[in-house]
């Protein structure tokens, strides 16, 4: 039996009775993951001096290009620009 199936006191909960995650949380699971990854990336950019490639890898991106594109889509600026602005603001 798949252990990810929600269980009630008498066994698995029927599929039709499971509340969709999107309804409970307000966004699909993959959107939650993407948001969490970008929040983590933003924190790493603010708090570390590591290269962008290292931030990309730590947040689950294999390519710096893919990371930069996703980051810009989320925050409206490239990761390097975000880091510079965050440091200027903090100083």
N, C-alpha and C positions, 0 to 999 in steps of 0.2 A: 504494500500500500504506500502511496506517495505521502510522505510525512508533512508536506506543505498543505495538505487538505485540512481546512478547519474542522475541528472535532467538537461535537457536543457531548453531553454525558453518556449518550448511548451509541456513539460512533460518528462517522463523518456527517457533516452538515450538508444537506442536498444543495447542489449548485444553485438552484433557483432561490434559495433562502439566504445565500451569502451576500452581504451588502458589498457592492463594488467599492474598491479602494478609492476610486475617484470621488464617489459620493461622500465617503467618510472624511477624506483629507482635502478634497477640493481640486486635486490635480492628479493626472495619471502617474503611476510609479516611475516611468522613465523621465518624466518632467521633473519629478522630485529629485531623482538622481542627478540630472543635469544641473538643477539649481544648486544642490549641495556641492557638486564639483566646482561650480563657478564661485560660490561663496568661499570655499576652501582655497581656491586659486587666488582670489582677491586678498584673503588674509595672508597667504604666503608672500604675495607680491608686496604687501605693506610691511611685513615683519621680517623678511629675510633678504639676503643679498644674493641668493642663489640665481644661477642663470635661468632664463625662461624655459630652456629645455628641461631643466630639473623640475620646475614647477609643473610643466606639462606632464611629465612622467608621473609625478606624485599625485596628480589629480586624474590619472587614468587615460591620458592621451599619449599615443605612440609617436605622433608627429607634432612638432612645434607649430607647424602651419595650421593643422586642424584645431589645436588649442587656441591659437591666436584668433582664428576665425570665429570660434564659438564664444570666446571671451568678448570680442568686439560686438558680436550680436547681442550679448547680455548687458554689457556695460557701456556700449557706445564709443569705446576707445580701445586702442591696442593695449596689450598688457604692459609694454614698456612705458607708454604714455600714462597709463593708470598709476604705475609705480612711481614715476617722476612727480606726478601731481600729488599723490598721497604723501610723499616725502616732503614736498614743498609746503603742503598744508600743515604737516606735523611739526615742522621746524619753526 
